[in-house]
Structures are given as structure tokens and as C-alpha cells.
Amino acid sequence: MPAVDPQLARDFAVEVVRRLRDSGQQALWAGGCVRDRLMGQLPKDYDVATDAVPDRIRETFGKRRTLPIGAAFGVITVLGPKGAGQIDVATFRRDAAYSDGRHPDAVTFTDAEHDAQRRDFTINGLFYDPLEDRVIDYVGGQEDLTRRVIRAIGDPLARIAEDKLRMLRAVRFAARFDFAIEDRTLAAIKQQARELIIVAAERVAAELRLILTHANRARGVELLADTGLLDVVLPELSAVIQSRDQWSRTVAILASLHAPTFSMSLATLLREAQLAQPDKDFASIVFERWRLSTEEFVGIEKLLRGETLIRTARRQPWPKLQRILVAPRIDELLDYSEAVAHVLDGATAEVDFCREKLVLPLAELNPPPLITGEDLKRLAIPTGPAYRELLDAVRDAQLDGQIKTASEACEWVKAKSFSKNDPGATE
């Protein structure tokens, strides 16, 4: 997707409002872009709310520049000029019941005040008129921004009943902005935490990615634990949370990570449970539950398996360590292992040793293999599992400096093969 220029995006958002006003409609910025602006932050994207119905929106901007993907809910996407991105323009609406806990069964078009009442949290229920530089607040969102609280609009239980994912969103916003969750909203989340299981796995994972890769991820995870939501999304951590030492280590490592990927943060959460039950494959369990990407799964597995090796690097055979160092995601593994070492004992010498090795010339750190399977065929070695064993053994001998040329490798293989085929040769 093309990069969006923040200034062009803002100019386009103003233009969308102006075009709708010029056509005789009401139009305001809505939701997160208003919140971010009031907090002195540059909005990443913009949403516009209007009294224009979807057909009228498309008529105003033209069918070639609009996408009716969300038309059933009163939402039309308007495509901006190059670099300006796109804007969702939504008709002011009132929602009917949410039978599926995600989408309203029906929508009724209404006015701005009723539209604000159906939104999730007060800080997300604000409108802004960019032409008159005026905030329109029907829900007390400005006061809650000042008070630094996340508060559901109206009845918290009703808001959660409409969309259970709002419980995770409350935690995400509280952690992101370092806000408190208002008492009634917090009580409702704790009461309804188990209901999160009905939410689609992909939606849960999407929220958790945002929580676990944010700078305030440690606070986010503590809020997940305090609300009972962590027990729902990661029941494997129940014993870890109950152990003061294990949980404090987990949170401390999470906080120590530098700009972590989702895999790094998730591996941190699973670390203590994996150590306690090494026979279980927690990475696979979570991969299947949350329908993660294969890349995320591979990353979690590598971190959980490789940390101990990295933190004992100087005691490892060089061929074994070298294979780890030249494999994909080594920077991720080193950063993760360093965070663990900082928290456990402060000893990062082993990680430093690995980083020193990584600056070796490529010919020394990862020299091309001396022989391949084709060479084994020319040596009349029978195909089978022995191929991999021989190639790995040759590679180890090469990395240890025992053999340096292809001819030496071939002689080494012939000697090894003769020894295997004639046990008496070694007597």
C-alpha cells in the first residue's frame, strides 16, 4: 500500500468535509482522529461522519472515487489523491441489537448526537468541525481526556454486549495512553471477561499485536492479567500469573525488550510456562488458537528454543553456534536473549560474544559448503538418511577447521563411509 503523507491526508480530510458541506450536508471529523488531535498527536488516519446517506456520498464524490464496501452499515470509502490515502465516510447512525457480538443486526440513520451514543468509549465519541475549528462533545470525552480515563459511553455492560472485543480495546487504549480504566467500565470488563471466547481468533490476535508491540506493553499485559482477560486468551499462563516470582520476571523481561516484534513479546509471555512444561509445544498451541502467521509461529519457536543456547554461547561447539548465528532472525533472538539476561542476572557477555562473531568476514562466519549431495553421488554413496548425516558431519569438520578443501572433504567422506561399511577396519 502506498505511503500516506500526513499533511496530504489532513488536507484531504478537510476537503471531504468541505465538499459535503457545499452539497448541503452536515459533515464532521469523528472518533480517533479527533481524540489524537486533542492529545497533540498527529492522526494516522481520518474518519468523517455525515447526515448524507450512502448513495448521496457516492453522488458527491463520484462512483470512480468511492468504494461501497461498508454501505450496509452506512460507510462509504472515499479514495484520495496520491499520497493522501482514503477516508471512511459514515452516515450518522443508531445501531440495533448485536446478535453476533460484533455487527449490529440493523442500522437506522440519525443525527450526530445519537451517533456518538452508540460508540465505544467517550474519548472515541468526539466530533470536530475542521472548517470552524470546533469540538462537538455529546459524551464527556474532553473531560475524560483531561482526567486520563477510559470510560464506556452509557452502560458499560451494554457497550461490551454489543462487541466483546471492546474489552481488549479498553486495555489497549489504557496502556497506549497510560490512562486508567474508569471503575464501572473496569468492573464490567472483569464481569464479562470470559465472554471474549466468542470473538473471532483473528480479531483477538490483531488487538494483542497492538498491545504487545507498543512501548507500554508491560502495562498492557498487567491490565490483561488484572481484568482476567489474559486467563481467557492465554490460559496456559494461569500458574505463571499466580507465581509472584515468575510473573514479575515475565513482566520485567517484556519491559526490557527493545522495539519487539509480536513473536518476541509472545515468546516472553510463554517463556516461564515452557520452562515449567518442556514437553508441551506452547508455540503450536497459540499458533492454532489465534491463527497466527507461519512467520510469527516460526519466530516464537526459534526464540523459545534458542535463548538458552545464546546465553551459554561460549560453551557451545562452534559449528552448533555458527548455524544459529547465520540463520534468519538472529537479531531478534539476540535482542530477546539480552532482555532475558538483563532481568535474570545482568550478565550479557554471552550475547556480546555472539554479536562479535557476527562481524566476522562472511567467508569465515558462513563459508560455502565444501561438498553437496551431487558430490556424494559421484562418490557412489548410497542415497538415504546417511546423506544428511554425512553432509552435516562434513560441515562441522569444515567449521572446526579440520578440513579446508573439497578434495579433503571427499577423502574424509570416503574414509567415513569405509569405516561404516567395514567395522573390522577400526579393530
N, C-alpha and C positions, 0 to 999 in steps of 0.2 A: 504494500500500500504506500502511495507517495507520501513523503513527509509533509506535515502541515505547518505552515508558518503562523505562529501565534497572533501576529498583528493582522495578517490577512484573514485569519479565522474570525477575529473580533470584528473587523470591518465588514465581513460577510454577514455576521450575526446581526449587526446594526442594520445592514441593508435589507435583510429578510424582514425585520420589524418595520422598517420604513415602507417597503413595498406593500405589506399587508395593511398598514395604516392608510396608505394612499388609495387602496382599493376599498376603503370604508370599513375595515375590520379592526378589532382590538388585537393587540399583539404585545407580548412581554417576554423577556428572558425568564427562564424558570429553573428551579432546582439547584443542582450542584454548582453551576457556573455563577449563580448569584451568591451562594454561600462562599465559594472560593474568593470571589471579588471582595466581599465584605471582610474576609480574613487577610486581605492583602496579598493573595496568591493569584497567579495567572491561571485562569481556567484552561483545562486541557481541551475541552470541547464545550459546545453551547447547545442548549435546548430552548425552543421557543414555544410558548403556549398562546393560543388564539381562540377567538369565538368563531373563526371560519371553519366550516365543515370540510372534510377531506376533498370533496370534489371542487370546492371553492379554492382550496390551497393549490390544487393542481392547475386550476384555471389561471390562477395568479402567476405561477412560476413556469407553467408550460409542462406538458407531459414528458418532453425530452429531458427536462432537468429535474424530474421528480420520480421517486420510487414508491409505489403504494404497498410496500411490504407489510406495514402495520396498520393498514387502512381500517381493518375490522375493529381496532381499538382507537381509531381516530388519529393515527400517526402517519404522516407523510414525510419521507426523507427528501430533502431538497439538496441537490448537488451544487456545490460552489465552484467558482473558477479555480484554475490551477493553483495549488498551494493553500487553498482556503478550506479544504476538507468538505464535510457535509453536515447538515443540521437536521435534526428531527423536529418537525413542526407538529405539535399535537393540539387537537381541539380540546378546549376546556371540557372536562367530563366528570360524571359521577359514576362510580362502579357499583354493579350489583354484587351478589354474593360470589365468593371464590370457592367453588366446589372442589377444584383440584388443588387448592392451596397455592396457586401460582397466578392464574389468569382469572379476571372477572368473567362471570357467565355472560354478562351483557354490559354495555356501557350506554349511558344517557348523556347527551351533550348538555352542558350547563354553563355556568359563569365561573370567573376566576376564584371567587371565594369558596364555592363548593369544590372546585378542582383542588384547591390547597388542602381541604379537609380530607381528601382521600389519599394523600401522600403519606410516606412512612414516618419521618422524623421532622420536628419543627425546623431544624436547620436546613432541611431539604425542601421545605414548603414555602420558600420565599419567591417573590417575583421582583423583577427590576425593569423599569422603563428606561432604556438607554437613550431615548430621544429627549427625555425630560430629566434624566439623572435622578430618578426617584425610586425608592424601595417600597414595595407593597407587601405588607406583612399581616396576614389574617390569623396566624397561628402562634405568634410569640417567638418566632425564630430568631429575631435580632437579640432579644433578651437572653435567649439560651446560648447564643454565640458569646455574649458578654459573660454569662455565668459559666461558660465552658461545660455544658452538659448536653448529653444525647437524650432527648425526650420524645417518646412516641406522640403523634398527633392524636388527640382524643383518647379513647380507651386503648391502652397498650395491648390487652388481650385480643381485642378486635383487630388491631393492626397486624398482630402476629398470626391470627387465624387466617387472614387474607393471604399471607405469604410467609411461610415458616422461615424462609431464608433471611427475613428481616432480623432474626436473632443474630445471625452471623454478621450481618451488615452493621448492626449496632455495635458489636465488638470491634469490627474493622474501623468504623469511624471514631470510636472512643480511643483506640490505640493510635490511629493515624494523627489525630489532632491533640492527643493527650487530654481528652475530656473525660469527665465522669459520666456514668450512665445513671440517669435520674432514678430515684428509688422505686417508683411504681413500674417503670419500664424494666428495671433490673429484676424486680420480683416476678414480673410476667415472663421474662426470659427463663428464669430458673424454674418456674412452674411448667413451662411448655417445652423445655429443652429436649425431652425425649421425642417430641413431635418432628424434630429435624430429620428423622429417618425417612419421612415420606418425600423429602426433597430429592430431586434427581442428582445422582452422584456427580455429574459434570458441573452442576451449579455449585454444589458444596466445594468441589475442588477449586473452582475458579475463585471463590471467596478466600479460601485458605491460601491460595497462591499469593493473593494480595496481602494478606495478613503476615505470612511467613517470610516475605521478601522485603517488607517495609523496615525502615530504620527502627521503629518502635515494636518490632516483632516480639520481643520478650514480654512486654506489657500485654500485647495482644494474646499471647499464649496463656499468661496468668489469668486474664479475663475469661478466656475459654474454659480454663480449669475452674475458676470461681463460679461461673454460671452453670456448670455441668455439661456444657456443650462438648468439651474435649472428651468426656466419657462416651459421648454418642459417636463422634467422628473417629476416635481412636480408643476404643475400649481396651486395647492391649496395654494402655498406659495407666490403667487403674491402680496397679500396685506401685508403679513409679510415683504417681501423684501422692499416694498415701505415705511414701517414704520421704521424710523431710530431706535427708541427705541426697538421695537420688534425684528428687525433683529440683532441689536448689542447684545441683550440678548441671542438670539439663538446661535450666533457665539461664544459668551463668554462661554456659557454652554458646547457647543461642545468641545471647547478647554480645559475645566476643567475636562472632563471625563478622567478617568484613564483606559488605555487599553480597550476601549469599544468594545462590540460586535456590529455587524451591527444593531441589534434591538435597542440598546441604542442610537446610533448615529441617527438612523432614527426617533426614538421617539422624540429626541431633536429637529429635524427639524420640526416635525409635532406639537410640543407642543403648540406654540402660536396660530396656526390655530385652533387646537382642543379647546383651551380655548375660542376663539372667537366664535366658532360654535359648542357648545357641543352636539347639536342634530345630527351632522354628524359623521359617523364612518370612520375616515380617515385611520385607520389601514386596514380596509377591502378594501377600495378603492385602496390603494397602493399594498396590497397583490394581488389583482386581476390584476392590471395593470402590475406589474413586475413579476407575477407568483412566488412569494416568497414561501419558505417552510412554512409548518404549524408551525414549531417551531419558525421561525422568526416572523410570524404573532402573535402567542400567546405571544411572548416576548414583542412586541410593544404594544399590548393591555394592558398587565399587567403593563407596565411602565406608560402608559398614565393614566390608572385608579388608580394606586396605589400610585403615587407620593404625592398627597395631603394628603392621609391618613398617610403616613410615616412622612410627615413634620408637622403633628398635632398628633403624636403618643400618647403623654401623655394625650391628651384629649379624646382619643378613649376608648370605653369599652374594657376591656382586652380580652374577647372572640373574638371580631371582629379583634383586632390587632394580637392576637395569631394565628388566622387562616392564616393571611398574612405571619407571620414570619416563619411558618413551611411549607409553600407552596414552590414548586420548584422556582428557580431563585431569591431567596430572596437577595442574594449577589449582583446580577445585579440591583435589584430595589433599594437597599440601596446606591450603588455607584452612580446610576443615580440621586437619590433624593439628595444626598450630593452635587453633582455638581450643581444642580439647586439651593440649599440653599446657596452655596458659592457665586453664582452670584447675587441672589435676595437680600439677606440681611446678608449673612455671618453667619447666625445662624444655626449651625449643631447639637444643643443639642438634638433635637428630633431623629435624625439619630443615635447619640451616645447612646441614651436611647434604641433604638431598638437593637443595637449591644450588649449592656449589657444584654438584655433579652436573646439573642441568646446563651449566655454562660451558661444559667441555665441548671441544670440537665435535661436530656430528659424526665424523669418521671414527672417533673414539667412543662416543656415547652410544651410537647406534650404527655400527658398521654394517654394510650389506652382508647377508649370509654368504658363507663360503661355498655352499652347495645347495642344490634343490632336489626335489623329488625326481626330476629328469636325470640328474647325476646318479641317483640310486638305481634307476632303471638301467643305465649304461653299465653299472657295476654288477648287474644281474641279481640285485637284491629282490627277493620275492615281495610282491605288493602285500599290504596289510597293515595292521596296527604298528608293526615294527618300524614303518616309515617315519611316523611321527616321533616315536621314541628315539630313533637314530638322529633325526634332524634336530631335535631338542638337545640331545647329548652333544652333537657337534657344535651347536650354538653355544652351549655352556662352556665347552672347551675353548671355543674361539674367544668368548668374552673374558675367560680367565687367563688368556694369553698362552694356552698350551699349544694351540695350532694357529698358524697365521696365513696359510695359503690354501687354495683349492686343492692342490695336489696333496698337501699334508692332510687335509680333511678326508680325501678319498682313501689315502693309506690308513688313516685312523678308522674309517668305516669298515674297510676290508679286514683289518685286524679284529675289530669288534665282532664282525659277523662270523669270522672264522672261529673265534673263541666261543661264540654261542652255539655254532653248529658242531664243534668238536670239544666237548667238555674235557676230554683227556689231554687236550693241549695245554691246559693250565695245571696239570698234576705234576 
